[in-house]
Amino acid sequence: MRVAMRDVRVGLIALLSVMALGLVSTVVSVAAAAARTSVLIMGGSGDPLTTDQDGLPFIRDYTSKVVGNYVIPSASRPGSGIPGGPYNAVAVITPAQFNSGEPGDTSLTFDDSVAAGAGKLATCIESGDECDINEDLGSDRPAPGDNLVVFGYSQSAAIATLEKARLAALYPYGEGPDVSFILTANGNRPNGGFLARGPKGVTIPLGTPGGGVTFNGSTPTDTQYSTIDVAIQYDGWADQPINPANLLAVANANAGQRLLHPHYADYSLGSPGIIDQGQYGDTRYLMIPTDTLPLLYELSQTPIVGSFLADVLDAPLRVLVESGYDRTSSPGEPKPWTLVPAKDPLKTAADFLVAIPTGWDNAIEDVNGTRPFGTVRPGPFGVGGPDVDYLDPDEDLTKEASKEASKGTELADDSSVKATLVSRLTDATEAEADAVTAKIGAVTEKTQAKVTTLTKPRPQAADEAGDEADAEPSEPSESSESEPSGSETPETSDTKKPMTVAKDSGSEDKAVTKPADAKPEPKEKSEDTSAGKRGRHSSGLTAKPSDKESAPKHRAPDSDTASAKPSREKNSAPKHAAAAKDDRQTKPRAAHGAAAKDAGARDKQHKQDKQDKQAASAAKK
């Protein structure tokens, strides 16, 4: 019966170990899948992200930079609304066409290309299985439970604007897919975007600059979808002057669209110097400052004196350019074109005069570090411009983002490499899951080893000894002599008297016999054992005391004396089980009996002597 019960316990332990391993593995897999974020990345005009047109090296480089330079830094900012990784970078294919208006150009117009791209993006959000992606990149299709981040650049930012408006009209707050947006070079930026500056609904005729483009207003900011909007200062597509009559500002913006607009992927939001233009509705607006006016770029590249002259001219010209912008209003506040000067002309004139020596100081400081005219280097918006706030750069974040972005360049140099940022992050997640599984496996192996030890056949005497260890604790004896505490060793017991060591034929326990005339040694009061002083069963497993017991279990008496339980006294100390089988030292019952008989004889003799003395005393009287 005892063997059968032990087999049942062993089976339950093994079953629970297997169930725990499977449960933890499932939880790890589900958690990893639930935490994934799919980044739906689209290209700009001329870059549909197809392998045939763009090439796989470019697509790898572009998608890696998007995640490393924009998604990761945005997700790290508290309150940004951009979910964390791991990231599944998906290259969404869009038409990305822009008809030039020439007779032989059969490509789609900007408006038609944006409309077709919006349909493709909507399909990816609503049904990942039907999403038109570049499968050569090696990324997965968006899954129904994924967090979604839509990344739009230039034309695809206009696509994202249409999709954001569609989702806002379709789903009430708290419903619909979990989508957030990162828009770069957004022509629909409310205060600065080219598509938002012009009269809404008006289309530029084909054959003219920007032909086929319709001014369709601002990206909505009153939705439930968190958005990050990033513009480069003086990029004419996203940072268009508000006053079209300021021809210097318009010319500078056109130069910026040509020189700055194509290079958004090379900037990082984790780098220092990013201007924080604040939150407006659901959108956080950021601006990448430009050190030199685009109009002066060609001059700055002139050997020897070009950089110096550009510094001298930048400060006064920047005052005139900035007079065509409204920098005091939020970028999220719609601001169409107007002929009314954004700044007071008198203030502009005063700032221009101050900017002349400032330009010389800037140029000289770049050469020898001094400012002879004592002016102060102005901010990104020039002399007299408003103060700006900068994002607080995180050095660790900058290193991480730069590392992730650089991986795309490394992959772009080797077209045979099929891994993407997605697969690398997925591999990292799987490695962490494998590490957890390995630890669980190690624990399971230890459990199985213990189970194997329990299932090995043992002698009947050992089985009985093991069962006795699980029995109820015996009561302490009233005798002045008691068993040594389990914490005691042979060195702590009485070594002054000779001891006879005998082996009990019924068990492996050792017994210590003292002579019958040995004086009983006073026993110290036992202390309540801690977790480190626990009895051990014959199997070697540590036995924890019950919560209801104030002291550890006593060793059960031998089978032939199990029925004899002396009563418990208040001041008696509990007997602790031996620390291990080889260290158990108990006194045989014969020794206790002999000692008891001798004590009784001495008591009788003492009483008899007392009575004799009393009788003699009475006789004398």
C-alpha positions in Angstrom: 0.0 0.0 0.0 2.8 2.4 0.9 4.6 1.6 -2.3 1.5 2.2 -4.3 0.9 5.6 -2.6 4.5 6.5 -3.4 4.1 5.6 -7.0 1.0 7.8 -7.2 3.0 10.8 -5.8 5.8 10.2 -8.2 3.4 10.2 -11.1 1.8 13.4 -10.0 5.1 15.1 -9.7 6.1 14.1 -13.2 2.8 15.2 -14.6 2.9 18.6 -12.9 6.4 19.1 -14.2 5.4 18.5 -17.8 2.3 20.7 -17.5 4.4 23.5 -16.0 6.9 23.3 -18.9 4.1 23.5 -21.5 2.3 26.3 -19.7 5.4 28.5 -19.4 6.4 27.9 -23.0 2.9 28.8 -24.2 2.9 32.0 -22.0 6.3 33.0 -23.5 5.1 32.5 -27.0 1.8 34.3 -26.5 3.5 37.2 -24.8 6.1 37.5 -27.6 3.4 37.5 -30.2 1.1 39.9 -28.3 4.0 42.4 -27.9 4.9 42.6 -31.6 4.4 45.8 -33.5 4.2 45.8 -37.3 5.5 49.0 -38.9 3.8 49.7 -42.2 6.5 51.6 -44.1 5.8 53.4 -47.4 8.1 55.2 -49.7 7.9 58.6 -51.4 7.3 59.6 -55.0 9.4 57.3 -57.3 10.0 54.7 -54.5 7.1 52.1 -54.5 9.5 49.8 -52.5 9.3 47.0 -55.1 12.5 45.0 -55.7 12.4 45.6 -59.5 12.3 49.4 -59.2 14.1 50.2 -56.0 16.3 47.2 -55.4 16.5 45.1 -52.3 19.6 46.8 -50.8 17.8 50.2 -50.9 14.7 48.8 -49.3 16.6 47.1 -46.5 18.5 50.3 -45.8 15.4 52.4 -45.9 13.2 50.2 -43.7 16.0 49.8 -41.1 16.6 53.5 -40.9 12.9 54.2 -40.5 12.8 51.9 -37.5 16.1 52.9 -36.0 15.8 56.7 -36.6 12.1 57.3 -36.1 10.1 54.4 -34.6 12.5 53.4 -31.7 13.2 57.0 -30.6 9.5 57.9 -30.8 8.4 54.9 -28.8 11.0 55.7 -26.1 9.4 59.1 -25.4 6.8 59.0 -22.6 3.3 59.8 -23.9 4.2 59.6 -27.6 1.6 56.9 -28.2 4.0 54.9 -30.4 4.2 51.2 -29.2 7.4 49.4 -28.4 9.0 46.5 -30.1 9.9 43.9 -31.2 9.2 45.4 -34.6 8.0 43.7 -37.8 9.1 46.1 -40.5 6.8 45.7 -43.5 7.5 47.4 -46.8 4.1 48.3 -48.2 4.0 48.6 -51.9 2.2 51.7 -53.3 2.2 53.3 -56.8 4.4 56.2 -55.7 3.9 57.9 -59.1 3.9 61.6 -60.0 2.9 62.5 -63.6 5.1 65.3 -64.9 2.5 66.5 -67.4 4.7 65.7 -70.4 3.0 64.1 -73.4 4.8 60.8 -73.2 4.3 60.4 -69.4 1.7 57.7 -68.7 2.2 57.5 -65.0 -0.5 58.3 -62.5 -1.0 61.8 -61.3 -0.1 62.7 -57.7 -3.8 62.6 -56.7 -4.5 59.3 -58.4 -1.4 57.7 -57.0 -2.3 58.9 -53.5 -5.8 57.5 -53.8 -4.5 54.1 -55.0 -2.0 54.0 -52.2 -4.6 54.9 -49.6 -6.6 51.9 -50.7 -3.6 49.6 -50.3 -2.8 51.0 -46.8 -6.5 50.5 -45.8 -6.3 46.8 -46.9 -3.1 46.3 -44.8 -4.8 47.7 -41.7 -8.0 45.8 -42.1 -6.7 42.5 -43.5 -3.0 41.7 -43.2 -3.3 38.6 -45.3 -4.3 40.7 -48.3 -1.7 43.4 -47.7 0.5 44.0 -50.8 4.0 43.9 -49.3 7.5 43.2 -50.5 8.0 39.6 -49.5 11.7 39.6 -50.6 12.4 41.7 -47.4 11.6 38.6 -45.3 9.1 40.3 -43.0 5.8 38.8 -41.9 2.4 40.1 -42.9 0.6 42.1 -40.3 -1.3 39.8 -37.9 -4.8 40.7 -36.5 -3.3 41.1 -33.0 -0.4 43.3 -34.0 0.0 46.9 -32.9 0.4 49.0 -36.1 2.6 52.0 -36.8 2.1 53.7 -40.2 5.2 55.4 -41.5 4.6 57.9 -44.3 7.1 60.0 -46.1 6.2 62.8 -48.6 3.6 61.2 -50.9 3.0 58.4 -48.5 2.4 60.9 -45.7 -0.5 62.2 -47.8 -1.7 58.5 -48.1 -1.4 58.2 -44.3 -3.4 61.4 -43.9 -6.3 60.0 -45.9 -6.2 56.8 -44.0 -6.2 58.5 -40.6 -9.2 60.6 -41.7 -11.0 57.4 -42.9 -10.3 55.5 -39.6 -11.5 58.5 -37.5 -14.8 58.6 -39.5 -15.3 54.9 -39.3 -14.5 54.0 -35.7 -15.7 55.7 -32.5 -13.2 56.4 -29.7 -12.0 53.1 -28.2 -12.9 51.0 -31.1 -11.1 49.8 -34.3 -7.5 48.7 -34.9 -4.7 49.9 -32.7 -2.9 52.3 -35.1 -0.5 55.1 -34.7 1.2 57.3 -37.3 4.7 58.8 -37.9 4.6 61.3 -40.7 7.7 62.9 -42.2 7.8 65.6 -45.0 4.0 65.8 -44.5 2.5 68.1 -47.2 -0.7 68.2 -45.1 1.0 69.7 -42.0 -1.6 72.2 -40.9 0.9 75.1 -40.5 3.6 74.7 -43.0 2.5 71.8 -45.4 2.3 72.8 -49.1 -1.0 70.9 -49.5 -2.5 72.7 -46.5 -1.4 76.2 -47.4 -3.3 76.5 -50.7 -7.1 76.9 -51.2 -8.7 73.6 -50.4 -10.1 71.8 -53.4 -8.1 73.6 -56.0 -6.0 71.4 -58.3 -2.8 72.6 -60.0 -3.1 72.0 -63.8 -0.9 69.4 -65.4 2.1 70.8 -67.3 2.8 73.3 -64.6 5.1 72.8 -61.6 3.2 70.6 -59.2 0.6 69.7 -61.8 -2.0 67.1 -60.8 -1.8 68.1 -57.1 -4.9 69.1 -55.2 -4.8 71.2 -52.1 -6.8 68.9 -49.8 -6.3 70.5 -46.4 -4.7 69.5 -43.1 -4.0 66.2 -41.5 -6.7 65.8 -38.8 -5.6 66.2 -35.2 -8.8 65.5 -33.3 -8.7 61.7 -33.5 -7.8 58.8 -31.2 -4.7 58.0 -33.3 -1.4 59.2 -31.8 0.8 60.9 -34.4 4.3 62.2 -34.7 4.8 64.8 -37.4 8.4 65.6 -38.4 9.5 68.4 -40.8 13.0 69.6 -41.8 13.3 73.4 -41.5 13.0 75.0 -45.0 11.8 71.9 -46.7 9.3 73.6 -49.1 6.9 70.6 -49.1 6.5 70.5 -45.3 7.8 73.9 -44.2 6.2 76.3 -46.8 6.2 80.0 -46.0 2.9 81.5 -45.0 3.4 84.6 -47.1 3.8 83.8 -50.8 4.8 87.4 -51.4 8.1 86.9 -49.6 9.9 85.8 -52.7 13.2 85.2 -50.8 11.5 82.8 -48.4 9.7 81.0 -51.3 13.0 80.7 -53.2 14.7 79.3 -50.1 11.9 76.8 -49.6 12.1 75.6 -53.2 15.9 75.1 -52.7 15.2 73.2 -49.5 12.7 70.9 -51.2 15.4 70.0 -53.7 18.3 69.7 -51.2 16.7 68.7 -47.9 13.5 66.8 -48.8 15.1 63.6 -50.1 17.2 62.9 -46.9 14.7 62.4 -44.1 15.7 58.8 -43.5 19.3 60.0 -42.7 18.2 62.0 -39.7 17.4 60.6 -36.3 15.0 61.7 -33.6 17.4 60.3 -31.1 20.1 62.9 -32.0 20.5 66.1 -30.1 19.1 69.4 -31.4 15.6 68.2 -32.5 13.1 71.0 -31.9 10.0 70.1 -29.9 7.2 72.3 -31.3 4.7 70.9 -28.8 1.5 68.8 -28.8 -1.6 69.8 -30.7 -4.6 67.5 -30.4 -3.4 64.0 -31.1 -0.2 65.0 -32.8 3.3 65.8 -31.5 5.2 68.2 -33.8 9.0 68.1 -34.2 11.4 70.0 -36.5 14.9 69.2 -37.6 16.8 72.5 -37.7 18.9 73.6 -40.7 22.2 75.2 -39.9 22.7 77.0 -43.3 20.0 78.4 -45.5 19.4 76.2 -48.6 19.9 79.3 -50.7 23.5 79.5 -49.4 24.3 75.8 -49.8 26.1 76.2 -53.1 28.2 79.1 -51.7 29.1 77.1 -48.6 30.6 74.4 -50.8 33.1 76.8 -52.4 36.6 75.9 -51.4 38.5 78.0 -48.8 36.2 81.0 -48.3 32.8 79.4 -49.0 31.9 78.3 -45.5 33.1 81.7 -44.0 31.0 83.7 -46.5 27.9 81.6 -45.9 28.2 82.2 -42.2 28.4 85.9 -42.7 25.4 86.1 -44.9 23.2 83.5 -43.2 22.3 85.6 -40.1 20.9 88.7 -42.0 19.3 86.6 -44.8 17.6 84.3 -42.2 15.9 87.3 -40.6 14.3 88.1 -44.0 13.4 84.5 -44.7 11.8 84.0 -41.3 9.7 87.1 -41.8 7.7 84.9 -44.2 6.8 82.3 -41.5 4.5 82.3 -38.5 6.6 80.6 -35.9 4.5 81.7 -32.9 1.5 79.6 -33.9 1.5 75.8 -33.4 2.2 73.7 -36.4 -1.0 71.9 -35.7 -3.1 75.1 -36.2 -4.2 75.3 -39.9 -2.6 78.4 -41.5 -3.3 79.0 -45.2 -1.4 81.4 -47.4 -1.8 85.1 -46.6 -0.3 88.3 -47.9 -0.3 89.9 -44.4 3.2 89.9 -43.1 3.7 87.4 -40.3 6.1 89.8 -38.5 6.1 93.5 -37.8 8.1 95.1 -40.6 9.8 97.5 -38.2 10.9 94.7 -36.0 12.2 92.8 -39.0 14.3 95.8 -40.0 15.7 96.1 -36.5 16.5 92.4 -36.4 18.2 92.7 -39.8 20.6 95.4 -38.5 21.5 93.4 -35.5 22.0 90.3 -37.6 24.8 91.9 -39.7 27.5 91.9 -36.9 26.0 88.7 -35.7 26.8 87.0 -39.0 30.4 88.2 -38.7 30.7 86.9 -35.2 29.4 83.5 -36.2 31.9 83.3 -39.0 34.8 84.4 -36.9 33.8 82.1 -34.0 33.9 79.1 -36.4 37.5 80.0 -37.3 39.1 81.0 -33.9 36.4 80.7 -31.3 36.0 84.4 -30.6 33.1 86.9 -31.1 34.7 90.3 -31.5 31.4 92.2 -31.9 30.0 90.6 -28.7 26.8 89.4 -30.2 25.0 86.2 -29.2 24.6 83.3 -31.6 20.9 83.1 -32.5 18.7 80.1 -32.5 17.3 78.2 -35.5 14.7 80.9 -36.3 17.4 83.7 -36.5 17.9 87.0 -34.7 14.7 88.1 -33.1 13.1 84.7 -33.6 11.2 82.9 -30.8 12.9 80.7 -28.4 12.7 77.0 -29.0 12.5 73.8 -26.9 14.6 70.8 -27.7 14.0 67.1 -27.2 16.1 65.9 -24.4 18.5 63.4 -26.1 19.0 60.0 -24.5 22.6 58.9 -25.0 21.8 55.2 -24.6 18.8 55.6 -26.9 20.9 57.4 -29.5 23.5 54.6 -29.5 20.8 52.0 -29.8 18.9 53.8 -32.6 22.2 54.5 -34.5 23.1 50.9 -34.2 19.8 49.7 -35.6 19.9 52.2 -38.4 23.5 51.3 -39.4 22.5 47.6 -39.7 20.4 48.6 -42.8 23.5 50.0 -44.5 25.5 46.9 -43.7 22.8 44.7 -45.2 22.4 47.0 -48.2 26.1 46.3 -49.1 25.4 42.5 -49.3 22.5 41.6 -51.5 22.8 37.9 -50.5 21.8 38.6 -47.0 18.1 37.9 -46.5 17.9 39.0 -42.9 16.0 42.2 -42.1 15.6 44.3 -39.0 12.4 42.3 -38.4 14.1 38.9 -38.5 16.9 40.2 -36.2 14.5 41.4 -33.6 12.5 38.2 -33.9 15.6 36.1 -33.5 16.5 38.1 -30.4 13.0 37.5 -29.0 13.2 33.8 -29.8 16.7 33.6 -28.2 15.2 35.1 -25.0 12.4 32.5 -25.2 14.9 29.7 -25.7 16.8 30.8 -22.7 13.7 30.7 -20.6 12.8 27.3 -22.0 16.4 26.0 -21.3 16.1 27.1 -17.6 12.7 25.3 -17.4 14.3 22.2 -19.0 17.1 22.2 -16.4 14.5 22.4 -13.6 12.5 19.6 -15.2 15.7 17.4 -15.4 16.4 18.0 -11.8 12.8 17.0 -10.9 13.0 13.9 -13.1 16.3 13.0 -11.4 14.6 13.2 -8.0 11.7 11.3 -9.3 14.1 8.6 -10.5 15.6 8.4 -7.0 12.2 8.0 -5.5 11.2 5.3 -7.9 14.3 3.1 -7.3 13.5 -0.1 -5.3 14.7 0.1 -1.7 15.0 -2.5 1.1 12.0 -3.1 3.2 13.8 -1.7 6.2 14.6 1.5 4.4 10.9 1.8 3.3 9.8 1.4 6.9 12.3 4.0 8.1 11.1 6.4 5.4 7.5 5.9 6.4 8.3 6.4 10.1 9.8 9.8 9.2 6.4 10.9 8.0 4.6 9.6 11.1 3.3 11.8 13.9 5.9 13.2 16.2 6.5 11.3 19.4 6.0 12.9 22.8 9.1 13.7 24.9 9.8 11.5 27.8 9.8 12.5 31.4 13.1 10.9 31.9 16.0 13.3 32.5 17.8 11.6 29.6 16.7 12.2 26.1 17.9 11.8 22.5 20.5 14.3 21.2 19.2 17.1 19.1 19.3 16.7 15.4 21.6 19.7 15.3 24.0 18.0 17.6 27.0 16.1 16.2 29.0 13.3 17.9 31.5 16.0 18.9 28.8 17.9 20.9 27.6 14.9 22.9 29.2 13.6 26.1 32.7 12.2 25.3 34.0 11.8 28.8 32.3 8.4 29.3 33.1 5.4 27.2 30.4 4.8 24.6 29.6 1.5 22.9 28.4 1.9 19.3 26.0 -0.8 18.1 24.1 -1.2 14.8 20.4 -1.9 14.9 19.6 -4.8 12.8 16.4 -3.2 11.6 17.8 0.0 10.2 21.0 1.8 9.2 20.7 4.1 12.2 23.6 4.0 14.8 22.9 3.8 18.5 25.1 4.9 21.3 25.0 3.0 24.6 26.3 4.4 27.9 27.1 2.3 31.0 24.3 1.7 33.4 26.0 3.7 36.1 26.6 6.7 33.9 25.2 9.9 35.4 22.6 11.5 33.2 23.9 14.6 31.4 21.6 17.6 31.8 20.0 18.4 28.4 19.7 22.0 27.2 16.4 23.3 26.3 15.8 22.8 22.6 15.3 25.9 20.4 12.7 26.2 17.7 14.5 25.1 14.5 14.8 27.4 11.6 14.5 26.6 7.9 18.2 25.6 7.9 17.6 22.9 10.6 15.1 20.6 9.1 14.7 16.8 9.5 15.5 14.6 6.5 13.6 11.6 5.3 15.6 8.5 4.5 15.2 9.4 0.8 17.4 12.5 1.3 14.5 15.0 0.6 14.2 17.9 3.0 11.0 17.7 5.1 9.5 21.1 5.9 7.7 21.4 9.2 4.0 21.9 9.2 2.6 25.4 9.7 0.6 24.1 12.7 3.7 22.9 14.5 5.8 25.1 16.6 8.8 22.8 16.3 10.0 20.4 13.6 8.7 16.9 13.4 10.2 14.3 15.8 11.6 11.1 14.4 9.0 8.4 14.6 9.7 5.6 17.1 10.6 2.1 15.8 7.7 -0.1 14.8 7.9 -2.3 17.9 7.5 0.7 20.2 5.2 3.0 18.2 2.3 2.5 20.5 4.1 3.7 23.6 3.8 7.5 23.7 4.6 9.1 27.0 2.7 12.2 28.1 4.0 15.7 27.2 5.1 17.9 30.1 5.0 21.7 29.8 8.7 22.2 30.2 9.8 19.2 28.2 11.9 19.9 25.0 11.0 18.3 21.7 13.3 15.7 20.2 14.7 16.7 16.8 15.3 14.2 14.1 18.9 13.5 13.1 20.4 15.6 10.4 21.2 12.6 8.2 21.0 8.8 8.5 24.7 8.3 9.2 24.6 10.9 12.0 21.6 9.5 13.9 22.6 8.5 17.4 19.9 7.1 19.6 19.9 5.2 22.8 18.4 1.7 22.8 15.5 1.0 25.0 17.6 -1.4 27.1 19.8 1.4 28.2 16.8 3.4 29.3 15.4 0.5 31.2 18.6 -0.3 33.0 18.9 3.4 34.0 15.4 3.5 35.2 15.8 0.3 37.3 19.0 1.7 39.0 17.2 4.9 39.7 14.3 3.1 41.3 16.6 0.9 43.5 18.5 4.0 44.7 15.2 5.7 45.6 14.0 2.7 47.6 17.4 2.5 49.4 17.2 6.2 50.2 13.7 5.9 51.6 14.7 2.9 53.7 17.7 4.7 55.1 15.5 7.7 56.0 13.0 5.5 57.8 15.8 3.8 59.8 17.2 7.1 60.9 13.7 8.3 62.0 13.2 5.0 63.9 16.6 5.4 65.7 15.8 9.0 66.6 12.5 8.0 68.1 14.1 5.2 70.1 16.6 7.6 71.7 13.8 9.9 72.7 
